[in-house]
Amino acid sequence: MKSKNYAVALAKKGTILLCSALLLAACKKDKATDPPAVKPAKLALVVSSPGAPELSFFANGTKVTTSKALNYNTVIDYMDLKPGTGEFSFKKKDATDVLAKINYTAKTGVSYTLLVGDKSPKAAVVLVEDDLSAPATDKAKVRFVNLSPETTVLDLYVAGKTETALSKKAFKEASSYVNVDPAAELKFEIKENGKTDVLATLDKFKVEKGKIYTVWVRGLKDATDATKLGIEVMTNK
């Protein structure tokens, strides 16, 4: 009787071990067949179209909800973007006509900034890839975008320096990033290429070591109201 009970116990134990092995194999199989997680791209928005009404933003025809209303001089921080190809477009809020659109190809893990410019009722869209690799040791990185539709080719200066920081950018053009020294109170100036008159300034901007910035010109050269020429900065990282 004892040997019979022992044999039954062994059989039960063997069954349990077999089931455990089968479950483990099934789990391993499921894990092996699960698709790897796809790292999203990132997208930031800058609305810099003087006189534009509130806008709605669409990706592949689907309205995108943003953290803030898309009015003049609005910046939206990075949002997740599914890698692949598609189309970005903008409309007036609650309207059906497309004001501006652009095709895109978003790469996995890459960040982009989408900028809306030109004088209302016109609109122009610029999509730039953001190089978020670290600046050189003890430096920051800055790039320059011209979003003023009534200007010629512009240069960005750091006040007190005779050489341009970033130069020769026409409307809708963006520079690559350059390394700059950190400063507690940096002053940026905008001039027409080859000329000495200062068109716009940004005073007392703090440039921090290790940070990455986009500087852009917005507004209209001859305006005196809220749409007058000015300089804005966003921190990319």
C-alpha positions in Angstrom: 0.0 0.0 0.0 2.8 2.3 0.9 4.5 1.8 -2.5 1.2 2.4 -4.3 0.7 5.7 -2.5 4.3 6.7 -3.2 3.8 6.0 -6.9 0.6 8.1 -6.9 2.4 11.0 -5.2 5.2 10.8 -7.7 2.7 10.8 -10.5 1.0 13.9 -9.1 4.3 15.6 -8.6 5.3 14.8 -12.1 2.0 16.3 -13.4 2.6 19.5 -11.4 6.1 19.8 -12.8 4.9 19.2 -16.3 2.2 21.8 -16.0 4.7 24.3 -14.6 7.0 23.6 -17.4 4.3 24.0 -20.0 3.1 27.3 -18.4 6.7 28.6 -18.4 7.2 27.7 -22.0 3.9 29.4 -22.9 5.0 32.5 -21.0 8.3 32.5 -22.8 6.6 32.0 -26.1 4.2 34.9 -25.5 7.1 37.1 -24.4 9.1 36.3 -27.4 6.2 37.1 -29.8 5.2 40.4 -28.1 6.3 43.2 -30.4 9.0 45.5 -29.0 7.7 48.8 -27.6 8.1 51.6 -30.1 9.7 54.8 -28.8 7.5 57.8 -29.9 8.8 60.8 -31.6 8.2 64.2 -29.9 6.6 67.4 -31.3 6.6 70.9 -30.0 4.4 73.7 -31.5 5.1 77.5 -31.9 2.4 79.8 -33.2 3.9 83.0 -34.5 1.5 84.3 -37.1 0.7 88.0 -36.4 -3.0 88.8 -36.3 -4.0 85.1 -36.6 -7.2 84.0 -34.9 -7.2 81.0 -32.5 -6.2 77.9 -34.4 -7.0 74.2 -34.3 -4.2 71.7 -35.0 -4.7 68.4 -36.9 -2.5 65.4 -37.4 -3.7 63.2 -40.4 -7.1 64.9 -40.2 -7.7 64.2 -36.5 -7.8 67.2 -34.2 -5.1 67.3 -31.6 -6.0 68.6 -28.1 -3.3 70.9 -26.8 -2.5 72.2 -23.3 -3.2 75.8 -24.3 -5.2 77.7 -26.9 -3.3 78.2 -30.1 -3.1 82.0 -30.3 -0.3 84.3 -31.5 2.9 83.7 -29.5 1.8 80.4 -28.0 4.3 77.6 -27.4 3.3 74.1 -26.7 5.8 71.8 -25.1 6.7 68.4 -26.5 3.9 65.9 -27.1 4.2 62.3 -28.1 4.0 61.7 -31.9 3.6 58.3 -33.5 6.6 57.6 -35.9 5.8 57.4 -39.6 4.6 59.6 -42.3 1.5 61.9 -42.3 0.2 65.5 -42.6 0.0 68.3 -40.1 -2.6 71.0 -40.8 -4.1 74.1 -39.2 -7.5 75.7 -39.4 -9.2 78.6 -37.7 -11.0 77.4 -34.6 -14.4 75.9 -35.5 -13.8 76.4 -39.3 -13.4 73.9 -42.1 -10.9 75.5 -44.4 -7.3 74.5 -44.0 -5.0 77.5 -43.6 -1.7 75.7 -43.9 -0.4 72.1 -44.0 2.8 70.2 -44.3 3.7 66.6 -44.9 6.0 65.0 -42.4 8.1 61.9 -41.7 8.7 61.3 -38.0 11.5 59.1 -36.9 11.5 57.0 -33.7 12.9 58.8 -30.7 13.5 62.1 -32.6 12.1 65.5 -31.6 10.7 68.1 -33.9 9.3 71.7 -33.6 6.4 72.8 -35.8 6.3 76.6 -36.3 3.4 78.5 -37.8 4.2 81.9 -39.3 3.2 84.5 -41.9 0.8 87.4 -41.6 -2.9 86.6 -41.2 -5.0 85.6 -43.1 -2.0 83.8 -44.7 -0.2 81.1 -42.8 3.0 79.2 -43.4 4.3 76.1 -41.6 7.9 75.1 -40.9 8.9 71.8 -39.5 12.4 71.5 -38.1 14.3 68.5 -36.5 15.6 69.3 -33.0 19.2 68.2 -32.2 18.8 67.5 -28.5 22.3 66.0 -28.1 24.2 67.5 -25.2 26.1 70.8 -25.8 29.9 70.9 -25.6 31.3 70.8 -22.1 30.3 73.9 -20.0 28.3 75.3 -23.0 24.7 75.8 -24.0 23.2 75.4 -27.6 21.2 77.9 -29.5 19.5 78.0 -32.9 17.8 80.9 -34.7 14.6 80.9 -36.8 13.2 83.9 -38.8 9.4 83.9 -38.4 8.8 87.6 -39.4 7.1 87.7 -42.8 8.0 91.3 -43.6 11.7 91.2 -43.0 14.6 90.5 -45.3 17.6 88.3 -44.4 18.3 88.6 -40.7 21.3 88.1 -38.3 21.2 87.2 -34.6 23.8 89.0 -32.5 24.8 88.8 -28.8 25.0 92.4 -27.7 28.5 93.7 -27.4 30.0 91.3 -29.9 30.9 92.3 -33.4 30.5 88.9 -35.0 27.1 87.4 -35.6 26.0 84.4 -33.5 23.8 83.1 -36.3 23.4 84.8 -39.6 21.6 85.1 -43.0 18.2 83.6 -42.2 15.3 84.6 -44.5 11.7 84.2 -43.6 10.9 80.5 -42.6 14.6 79.6 -42.4 16.1 77.9 -39.3 19.8 77.6 -38.5 21.5 74.6 -37.0 22.4 74.7 -33.3 25.6 76.4 -32.2 27.4 76.2 -28.8 27.4 79.4 -26.7 28.7 80.4 -23.3 26.3 80.5 -20.4 25.4 83.9 -19.1 23.2 85.3 -16.3 21.9 88.2 -18.4 22.5 87.8 -22.1 21.1 90.3 -24.6 20.1 89.2 -28.1 19.8 91.6 -31.0 18.4 91.3 -34.5 19.8 93.2 -37.5 19.3 93.0 -41.2 22.2 91.2 -42.8 25.0 93.6 -43.5 23.4 96.5 -41.6 24.0 98.0 -38.2 20.6 99.1 -37.1 19.1 97.0 -34.3 15.6 95.9 -35.2 14.6 94.1 -32.0 16.2 93.1 -28.7 15.7 90.6 -25.9 17.2 91.7 -22.6 18.4 89.8 -19.6 17.9 86.3 -20.9 19.6 83.7 -18.8 21.5 81.1 -20.7 22.2 78.0 -18.6 25.0 75.5 -19.0 23.7 72.3 -20.6 20.5 73.8 -21.9 19.3 73.9 -25.5 17.3 76.9 -26.9 15.5 78.1 -30.0 15.5 81.9 -30.6 13.1 83.2 -33.1 12.0 86.6 -34.6 8.3 87.2 -34.5 6.0 90.1 -35.6 6.0 92.8 -38.2 8.8 95.3 -38.9 6.6 98.4 -39.1 3.9 97.5 -36.5 3.6 99.4 -33.2 1.0 97.2 -31.5 1.3 93.7 -30.0 2.4 92.4 -33.4 5.5 94.6 -33.5 8.9 92.9 -34.2 10.3 91.1 -31.3 12.5 88.2 -30.1 11.2 85.0 -28.4 13.0 82.0 -26.9 11.9 78.5 -26.0 13.9 75.9 -24.1 14.0 72.7 -26.1 15.8 70.8 -23.3 
